[in-house]
Amino acid sequence: MTSRGNERKSIFKCDGDRKRFLSYLESAHHRYGAILHVYCLMENHYHLLLETPRGNLSQILHHINGAYTTYFNIRHGRPGHLFQGRFKAFLVEKDSYGLELSRYIHLNPVRAGLVNHPLQYGWSSYRHYAGKGGEPEWLTTAFILGYFGGHDRSAHRKYQRYVEEGIAAKLENPLRDVIASTFLGREDFIRRIREEYLERKKIDRRNIPFMEEILKGPTPSEIEAVVGKLVGKSEALYRKLCIHLSHQWSGWRLEEIGAHFGMTGAAVSQTSRRFGKVAEKDRSIEKLLERIKEKLFNVET
């Protein structure tokens, strides 16, 4: 997730500000159970890769941004909001994207032209991953370093080599694959999250991160309009596509989708699952899905 300064103005004016911000990351870990994997403090924004086992992301970010704003305004004699609107967050399948995102975040200072090498930048978690200096107890590096065999010197060297390879390469932003401005993961991950948190459980949605964004996905009618323009409403493929994409992207419950298409919720799930298996083996359908995705979410695929 990321949060930017209001009007893109600086949110860190000195090293003391940055140290104070890190202290709020530490307190978020202890008080609210935040698991912090990666951080990078830039001049007018910051990036975090974190887990929220308690489903309390809003509470965590309210603590971090709120406490830091109070500190910053008093310290620098200014009033009003420090951060620009609401934080921007994505629900990430860490097994598929955690490693790639960690590298992308750690290379942010290099891409911005602040340093030539990430080790030259002192306000990210990279030096801890490279085995340089003591690691704060509130930072969790074990998961990412686990891709390189553990938490020893060899893992540190391998991770450093992995990141350095990205300096010369023109890495694409991993967030290009974000679905519905919310999800970063494979289709089975997205389906599982939606089924578990939207269809099967009666939960307090206020305590589930991203729930409001999930519910703002394209409606079945909007999906039908886009699919109709691309394949024609008379095609047999049209209905299957609409049902499958409504199941994958709309955020509606199975029963709601079924009512829209005149079928049961179980039939929606079965139809979508069967179509998904066909799409995995058919390159033409895969390309069509990419075009539909581009039209619905206005993203490059």
N, C-alpha and C positions, 0 to 999 in steps of 0.2 A: 504494500500500500504506500501511497505518497500523499504529502500535504504540502501546499505551496503558500508562500507569503502573499498577503493581500496585495493586489495590483502588482504581483511579482516582485515586491520589494524584499530587501534582505531581512532574514529572520535571525541571522547570526552576525553580530558586529565585532565579536572578539572571541578569543579562545575560552574566556570565562563563560560566555553564553553557551558554547558548545559543551563544556564540561557540565554545566547545569542541566542542559537537555539530556545528556547521558544519565544523569542522576535520576531523571524522571523515567527513563527506560528501566533503570534498576528497580525503582519503586513499583513500576507497573508489573514487573516480574514477581516481586515479593507480595504485593497487595492483591493483584488481580489474576495471577497465574499465567501471565503472558510468557510464551516460549519464544525468545528472540533469536533468530538464526543469523540474520544479516542486517546491518545498518549502514547508511551512508548519509552524512550531513553535508549538503551543498550550501551555497550562499543563500538562496531564496527558497529552498525546499529540502525535504529529506525523503529517504526511501527506507522502508522496513520490510523484511521478510519474517513474518511471525506466525505463530499458531495460537489459537484461543480455545483451549480444551473446555473452558466453561461457557463458550458461546457468548462472550461478553465484549466483543470488539468495540462497540460504541462506548462502553464504559471505560475501556482501556484508553481509547483515543481521546475521550473527553478529559481523562486524567492527564495525559501527556500534554495535549495542546492547551488545555485550560490552565494547568499549573504553570506551564512555560510562558504562556501569554501574560499571566499575572506577574511573573518574575520579570519578563522582558519590559513590560510597560513601566514598572516601578524603577527598574535599573536604568532605563534610558529616557525616562520622563515623557512617555507618550501615552495617549488614550486610545481606546477603540480596539477593533479586531486586528489581530496579527496575521491570522491565516485566512486564505481565500476560500470562503464557503466551506462545504463539507469535504472531509478527506475522501480521496479516491482509492477504493479498495477492490481487490479481485479475489475470488475464491479459487485457490490453486491446488491442482493435484500434485502434491510435492514429489511423489515418486517419478513423475514424468517431466516436471519442469523446475523442481527445486534447485538442482545443480546449475542448470542453464541460467536461471534467474539470478542466482548468487553471483555468477561471473558477470552478468550484464550490469548488476548493481555496483559491483566492485570496480568496474571499468568506467563508471560514470564520470569521475574526475578526469580521466584520460580523454574521454570523448569531448568533454567540455573545455579541454585545452588548459586545465589548471596544472597538470603535471604530465610528465612523459611516461611515468610508470606508477602503478597503483601503490607501491610501497612508499613512494614519496608523499603520499597523501595521508595525513595523520588522523583524519576524522571519519574513517570507515572501519569496518570489522576486518578488512583484508589482512592487516598485519598479524592478527591473531590466527587467521587461517594459514598464513605463511610461516607461523611458528616464531614470529618476532615479538618478543615481549610477553609479559604475563597476560593470561586470558581472564577477563572478568567473570566471576561466577554466575552472573545473570545472562551471559551469552552462551548459546548452545551451538557448538561447532561440530559435535559428534555426528549428526545426521549427514551433513554435506561431506565431511571428511570420510565418512563411511564408504562413499563411492570409491575411495582410493585406499581402502584396506584398513582403516582404523584411525587412530589419533596419535600416531608416532611421527618421528621426523620424516620418515619415508612418505607418509600421507601428506604432510605439509609440503614437501618438495613436489610431489605429483600434482597437488592442487595448484601450487604456484605456477607450474609448467602449463597446466590447463588454462589458467587465466592469462598467462603471457602469450599463449598461442592466439588468444582473442584480440591482442593489441594490433597485430598486423592484419588479421582477418577483418573483413567488413561484416561484423556480426549484425544480423537482423534482430530487431526488438522482439523478444519472446512474447510480448503482450500483443503482437499482431494477431495471435491466434485466439484472443479473448472472444468469447461468445456472449452476445447480448449485454455487452459492457459489464459482465459479471464473472463468467466462468473461464478458467484456463485449465483445460484438461481434455482427455479423450471422451468420446461420446458415452462410453459405458460409465465413466465417472460422473458426468453431468446427469445422466439418467438416474444413477443411483442416488445422488444428492436430492434430485427433485422428488423421486419416489419416497425416499425416507423422510424428507422434511415437509413435503407438500401434500402427499397422498396418504401415507400410512399412519402418521402420528398427529395427535391433537396436542399442539405445543403452544407456548406463549411466543408468538412470532416476534415480539419486540426483543427477545433475547437471542435471536438467531441472526448473525451477521448476514447482510446482503438480501434478507428476505424481501424487503420492499423492491429491490432491483429485480429480483427473480420474478416477482409478480408483474413487472412491467415489460415482460417480453412481448413479442408480436402476438396479436390475437389470431385465432384460426381464420377469421375473415380477412385479415391483412395478409396472412400466408396464402390464402386462396387467391387473392388478387394478384400477387406476384407470380405464383405458380401458373395461374391461368394465362398470364401474358407470355410466359416463357414456353409452355408446353401445349396450351389450348385446353379448354375445359371439356372437350369431347374425348380427349385421350384417356384410356384406361389408367395410365400412369398418374393422371392428375389427382384422383381421389386418394390413391395410396400415398402419394407424396404429401398431400395436405394433412392426412392423418398422422403420418410419421413425423413431419416437421412440427405439427401442433403438439405432439407428445414430447418431442425433443426440446423445443424452443419456447413454447408459449407460457409455460409456468402454470397453466390451468390444471386442475385435478382431472383424473381419468374420467370421472362421471360428468364433468362439465364438457370435456372434449366429446365424449360419447353423445351427450344431448345435442351438441351442435351438429354432429354428423349422423344422428339418428341411429345410434348403436349403443351397446353396453360399454362400460369402462373396460371390462375384461377383453372385449373384442378390439378396442382401441390398442390396448397393450399388445395383444397377439399380432394384429396387423402391422403395428410399428416394428415389432421385433422381427417378423418375417421379412419386411421390406429392408430393414437394416442389414440383414444377412445377404440379401440380394445386392444391395448397394456396395457392400464390401468387395464383391467379386466383379462388379461392372464399372469399368473406368468411365464410360459415358455418363452413367448416373452420378458418379463421383464428381465429374466436372459440372454437371447440372446443379448439384447441391452447392458447389462453390459459387456458382452464379447467383443462385437464390439467396445464399448467405450474404453476398455482396449487396444485393438489392435491398434485403431486409434490414441489415445492420449498417449499411453504408461504410463497409470496410473493404480493404484490399485483401484478397486471398491469394 
